[in-house]
Amino acid sequence: NQPQKTEDKTERRDISSLIFLAEVWHKKEKEKRDKQQEIARKKRLELLAKNRDRVWKKIYKLIDEVNGTAYDKAVEQLKELRELSEYQGEEVLFKQKVEEIKSNYSRRQALLRRMRGVGLIE
């Protein structure tokens, strides 16, 4: 009966070690994925920065289409530009442009509702 208790303790230690190693592996994999995602995000934002003026023109063009689908696309682009402005520390300039849209298109309630829904305006 004694030898079996020793085997059980050894087996428990082995299982505990395996569980610990699996947890360490999962943590490292998550850190690796997070790092890869951050690198991809930075690349996406840097590409967006190069095309910022074109994106702003596209947003105005979409808004001028005066339909819900175009408004949805415009708001998605605005969210991307907001993320870029945060990344580059240019939130004030972005907010000014968004306020201009709010002011210039104040009668487009469907657009403004979508902008409010994602926190672009209050």
N, C-alpha and C positions, 0 to 999 in steps of 0.2 A: 504493500500500500504506500509506503514511503516514496519509492522511486517515482511513482505517478505524480505526487505532489511537486516534486522537483521538475518534472517535465511540464506540468501545468504552469509553474512559475516562469520557466524558460519560454514556453509558448506565449504566455501573456506578454513577457518582455519583447519577444519578437514581433508580436502583433502591435504592441504599443510603438515599437520602433518603426514598423511599416506605416502605421497611421501618421506618426510624426513626420516621416519622410514624405509621405503623400501630401500632407499639409504644407510642408516647405516647398515642394515642387509646385503645388497649385498657386501658392503665393508668388513664387518667382515667375510663373507663367502669366499670372494676372499683371504683375509689374511690367513684364515684357510687352503684353498686349496694350497696356495703358501707354507705355512709351511709344509704341508704334502708332497708336491712334493720335497721340499728341504731335508726332512728326507729320503725319498725314494732314492733321488739322492746320498746322503751320504752313505746310506747302499749299493747301487749298486757300488759306487766307492771303498768302503772298501772291498767288496767282490772281486772286480777286483784287488785290491792291493794284496790280498792274492794269486791270480792266475797270477800275472804279468809275471813271467818267462814262464809259460805255454802259455800265450797269445803271447808273443814274438816268441816262437817256432812255434806256429800256424801260425803267420804272415809269417815267413820265408817259412814254408811249403806251404802256399797258393801262395806265390810269385813264388815258384819253380814249381808250376803247369802250369805256363805260359799260362793263359787264362783270358779273361776279367772278367768272373764271379768270379774267385778266386781273381783277383786284386781288384774287388769291395769289396769283403769280407775283404781282407787284409787292405784296406784303412778304412773301417768302424771300424775295430779293432784298427787301428792307431789313429783314431779320439777319440775313447774311452780312449786309453792310454794317448793321449794329454790332455784330460779333467782331467784324474787322475793326471798327472804331474803338472797341474795348481793347482789342489786341494791340492797337497802335497808340492808345491813349488819346484818341481824338473824339471822345464822346460829346464834347460841347459842340463841335462843328456838325456832327451827325444830328444831334438834337435840334440844332438850328434849321437844318434842311428838312427834317421831319415836321417841324413847326410851320415851315413854309408850305409844305404839302397840305397840312391841316388847314392853314389859312386860305390858300389858293383854291382848295377843293372842299370848302366848308359845306357845300350843298350836296356833296356825294356821301350821304349818310351810310350807305352800304360799305363804302371804302373805309370811312372813319370807324365804323363798328368793327371791321376786321382789324384795323390798326390798334384799336383799344383792346381787342380780344387777346392780342399777343404782347401787350404792354408797350407798344411804340408811343402811344399817346395816352393821356388821362381823360 
